[in-house]
Structure formats: C-alpha cells, structure tokens
Amino acid sequence: MKASEIEFTLIQNVLDSVERSIELLAWKDVTNEGSRLKQAIQYIAHAIELLLKERLRRIHPSLIWDDVDKYPRLDARTVGVDKAIHRLEKIGGIFITETDAKIVKSLRDTRNAIEHFGWKTSRQEANVIIGQGLSFAIAFAESELGTDIEFRFRDDDTWIQLLTEHSQFASAHGKRIETLALSQGNPVQECSFCNAMAQDIVTGACSLCGHWEKPKDFEDEVFSPWY
C-alpha cells in the first residue's frame, strides 16, 4: 500500500468501534447518559456484526455476501447477523450458543430501533444488553479471530475503570470467564480485588481484572504432607 493510501480491514474497524464503546463506558466523556448508552449500543452492535463477517471471510470471502454469486461486487448486500450465525454454524462448524445468539440479535434489533424508529427503554435494560454484548465481542474476537481486545486497554487504567464504572459488563464477563474456565477443567475461586469467580487457583491470576495473589490454601493443599 502506498504511503498516500488509507486502508481499513474489518478487524481494524471492529477495534475502532469497541475502543470507542469502552471509552464511553469507562470514562463517560459524553455527559448525557442516554446519549452515551445509545452510542455504546450502536458501536458494540456494529463491532459484533463485523466480527461475524470477518470470521466468515476467513472461511471464504464470498460468504460475506448475502448472495454469494454476487461476490465481489461492492454494490451488493452483505449478510446480516442471522444469516452470518447460520453460515458460521452450517459451513464453518462454529457454534454460537443460544444465549449469545439472542444477545447478538437483541443488539441488532435495538440498534435498528435507535437508528430507524426511535428507542425507549430503562437504564438498567440498556446497561445489561451493553454489558452482555461487549463481553461476547471480546470473547469471540479472542476465541475465533485470535485478537486480544482486552490487551489494548490494560496498559493504562481504562480496563479497571471499565470494570468499576460498568458493573453489568463486569458481571457478564466475569461469568463468561468462569464458565469457560470450568468447561476447560480449570477451577477458579473468587478474586479478592474484583470479587469475580475468575482467579485461577493454580496461577493466582484473575482473568477478569488481572490482579494476582497467592492462591488461597493452594500451597497447603498441594504441598503439605498427609498425617
């Protein structure tokens, strides 16, 4: 690419949208809460749609197009989240849980309502869908695309600020980490810093907040002789 050219990949666009949503939630640089939550939903929904398309692209670029016969025409429609999820499962063998599929579709519907019809909901409901959607986006990016979004925000206070300011995300992502760890046979215990069940009992590191401490009773249980 020439120095005078600009290029954006799907994954770069994902990172831009997620970064903006996290900044909105962590630092609250938009003071109007309604506007901040609305924008966060739009950014996260956009990021998830692109994540699904990027995963399809890695299977075959034509799968991004709604009608694969129109690949690679830029004036043709691309897939929505429903068809993307269906193709990932049927063609790619990539299964998205029913719970996560509902989160993705709910975000899509909410974004469409915001942009085309008008939107009214409670702050609690908005924060819940934001927390669940952001958690899915981060997890999917890492598991399916090898992209560690969290790492981009751990160099400063942004990640901890996000966990502090947005309890719904902290709860949703903590539960996701716990479920994944247990499914892989890695027992976890409660982190004394963030209170999530995300501290590895072997390493002592919390996968949610990054805090480390000596695992509770691990040394005694493993190294103490039986009497």
N, C-alpha and C positions, 0 to 999 in steps of 0.2 A: 504494500500500500504506500502511495506517495505521501510525503510529509504534508501536503496541502489537502489531503483527503480525510474525511471523517468516517469512521465505521463503528457500528454498534452491533454486537451479537445479541442473541436472545438472552443469554445468561448475564451479559452486562446490563441489559435493560431490567432484568429481574433484580439484580443487585442494587441498581439505582432506586427502584420502587420500594424494595424492602428497607434500604437505608433511610429513605425519606419517611417511611411509616414509623420506623423505630425512633427517629429524631423527633417526630411529632409526639409520640407517646412518652418518650423518656424526658425530653427537655421542655415540652409544651411551649414551643416558640410561637404557636398560634394560640392566643389567649382565649378565644371563644371556644368553649368546649364542644359545642355542636359542630362547628366547622372543623375542629381538629379530628373528631371521631369520624366525621363524614369523609375527610380526606384520607384518613388511615384506612378505612374500608376500601376506598377506591384504589389506593396504592397496593394493598395486600391482594385484593381480587385480581388486579392486573398482573401482579407478580406470579400468582398461582397459575393463572391461565398460560403465561409464558413458560413456566416450569413444565407444565404438562406438554406443551408444544415442543419444547427443547428435548424432552425425553423421547417424544415421537420422532423428532428429527434424527436422533441418534440411532433409531431403528431403521428408518428410511425417510429422507426429506419429503417425499411425496405425501407421507401420512399427515403432514400439517394441513394439507389442502382438504377442504370439505369433500370436494370431488377430486379424487386422486388423478383422474385423467386430465385435469386442468393444470397440473404441476408442470412447469414452474411459473405460471402466469401470475404476475403481481396484482392483477385486477380481479382475480378470482377469490372467493370467500375461503377463509381458513376455518378450521374446526372450532366448535365451542367446547365447553368443559365436558358436557355429556358425552359427545362423540369421542373426545380425547380419552376420557376414562375408559370408554368401551373398547377403543382400539388398543390402548395400553394393555388391557386385560386379554383380549382375544388374539391380538397379533404379537404383543410383546411379552405376554406372560407376567405382566406386572400388576399385582392386585392391590387396589386401594380399598381399605376397609369400608364397610357400610357407613360407619360413623364419620370417617374422614370424607367420604363422598358427599354425605349430607352437609358437612361443613362447607365444602367447596361450592356446592350448588346453592347453598343459602347465601354465601358471599356474593356469588354471581347474581342471584335474584335481587339482593339488597343493592348492589351497585347499579343494576339496571333501573331499579325503582328510583334511586337517587338521581340518576342522570336523565331519565326519561319521563317519570311520572310524579315525582315528589316522594318524600320519605318522612315517616313519623314513627318513632319507637322510644323506648325508655333508655336512659343512660346505661343501666345495668345490661340490658339485652345487647346494646351496641358494643359495650366493652367485652362481653362474653364472646361474641362472634369474632371480634378483632383478635382476642387472645388465642382462641382456638385456631383461627385461620393463620395467624403468624406462626404459631407452633408447627402447624402442618407444613407451611412453606419452608421453614428452616430444616425440619426433619427430612422432607422429600428431597430438598436440594443436596443434603449430605448423603442420604442413602442411595439415591438414584442417579445423581449427577456428580458426586464426588466434590461438591462445593461446600466448604465450611463457612456459612454465613456468620455464625457467632464469632469466629476468629477476628473478623473485621472490626468488631466493636469491643474487644477485650483489652486493647492497648490503652484505652482511657477509661473513664468512669461510665461510659454510655451503657454498657451491658448491665452493670449493677444498678444504675439509675433506672433502666427499663424495668428490672425486676421489682424495684422499690415502688415505682410510680404506677405500674400496671399489674395489680395483683391477679387479675384474670389471666393474663399471659403467664405469669409465674406459676400459677396453679396448673394451667393446662399443659405447659411444657414440662413441669415437674412430674406430672402424672404420666406423660408420654415417655419420659426418660425412665421412670420406674418400671413401666410396663415392658419397655424394650429390654432393660437390664435383666428382669426376671425371666423373660422369654428366652434369653440367651444363657440362662443359668448363672447370672452374676448377681448374687444377693446384695442388697443395698440397705442402708439404715438412714435415719433422719440426720440431716445436716444441722449442726448447731448454729450455723450462721443464717441460712435462708429457710430452715425448717422443712425443706423438701426431702422426700424419701429418695434421695439421689446420690448419697455418699457411698462410694464403693467400699465395702468392708475390708477389702484386701489392700487397696492403694491409699485409702483415706481421702481421696479427692472427690469433691462434689461435682457432678457433671452439669449441674444447673448454674451454680454461681461461681465455681472454680475454687472455692475455699478448700483448704487442706487441713486435716488434723489427724492425730493418731487415732486409728480405728478403735472404737470402744470395745474393750475386753478382747480384742483380736489376739494380742500378744499372749495373754494368759491362756486363751482357749487353744492356741496352736502350739505354744512352746512349753507350757507348764506340764510337768510330768504327772502321770496319774498316780494317786495314792490309794 
